[in-house]
Amino acid sequence: MKIEGLVAASLTGFHPDGSVNLEIIPAYADMLSKNGVAGVFVNGTTGEGDKLTFNERRALAEKWVGSAPRELCVIIHVGYTDSETSRALAVHAADIGADAIGEIGPLLNSPESVQDLVQYSAATAGTVPQFPYYYYHMPSINGLSFPMIEYLQYADDMIPNLAGIKYTHDDIGDYQSCREFKNGKYDILFGRDEYLIDGLRVGAKGAVGSTYNIIAPLYNNLIKAFCAGDFEYAERLQKISAA
């Protein structure tokens, strides 16, 4: 599985009483698709997944899968504070017909080595062995700053359904190494929308970000300009995106 284009990290809407607003999702999904977004990453940090209950996350996943146009890829984030719940969310995502799952490393009881982290991932991925699994790398959230090239080297044998990494970190060299690992075997989604052009320079094809919810057409024009060799215009659009 490889995704090309923009993946919006979805926001979660709430009613005034604090309950999750599921009713807005069909229009939200349609808007993303019309704006040229290729996919949506549901229940991640942008969507406040860590603050939602198990049942709220299930309900959001079901609504997104049921509402997304066919061309909109739906990745459900299943990372939780305990691995048992993560595995239950993974099974649920597969059962309802999502396209893939993602999982951030543990927020508590951090693994001491990259091998331990891969074993943690393998426990979740193994509950849905035929279903694409993305590891969500974001050291600013959980402090797990292991080089992802080392993660891939261990995971390559241990996680047969590993699709790739949602790479939300600033180490461009490590990102590039992951992109090139085994001739580009894995889908390494670039997770810094404000530096998207830097990702494109080292071969990024797919990218996940929060601002793709709002200004996806601008980013799509940036990608088109870059691919056409108009680097000056692409740089200008990147500056506008971060203004």
C-alpha positions, 0 to 999 in steps of 0.5 A: 500500500502506498499513498500519493498526495495529501492526507488530512489529519482530521479534526474532531467536532464537538457539540456544546455539551461536549459530545462528539459531533458525528453529523458533520463528517459526511460534509467534511469528507466530501469537502476534503475529496473535492479539495483534492485530498487523497486520504484522512488520518482519523483519531490522531493527535490533531483529532484529539484521539488521546482525549476520546473514549474507546466508544467515541473513537469507534463511533468516529471511525465508523462514521468516517469509513461510512462517509468517505467517498471511494477515492478518499483513503481512511487510516484509523489511528489506534494508539492508546494508553494500553496495548489491549485497547489498541489491539481492540481498536485495530480489529474494529478498524479492519472489521468496518472496512477502513483502508489501514491503521496507524499507531503511535508508540506508547505514551507510558512505559516507554520501550528502552530500545528500538527492538522493544518498540518494534515488538510493541508494534508487532503486537498490534499489527499481528491482531490484523495480519492482513491489514496495512499497518503504519507506525506513527513516529512523533517524538515530540509527543512520546519522546521516542526518538529512535532512528526510524531506519533502525525501526524498519531494519528490525520490523522488516522481518517482524511485521509482515503487514507493515505498510510504512511510517507516518513520519512527523519529525525533523530528521530529514536524513533519517526520513530519506534513509527510510524512503530509500530502504530496500528500494523504497519498499515502504510508504513513508508519509511526510508529516510536517506540512510546514516543511513539505517542500523539504520532503519533496526534495528527498522523494516524498510522495505522500504527506499527512498534515493538519493544514491539509484540512484547510488549504489543500488546493494550495499544497496541491499547487505546490506539489505540481509546481515542484514536480514541474521544476518551478521551484521558485513558485513552490517555495513561494507557496510554502511560505504562504502556507506557513504565514 
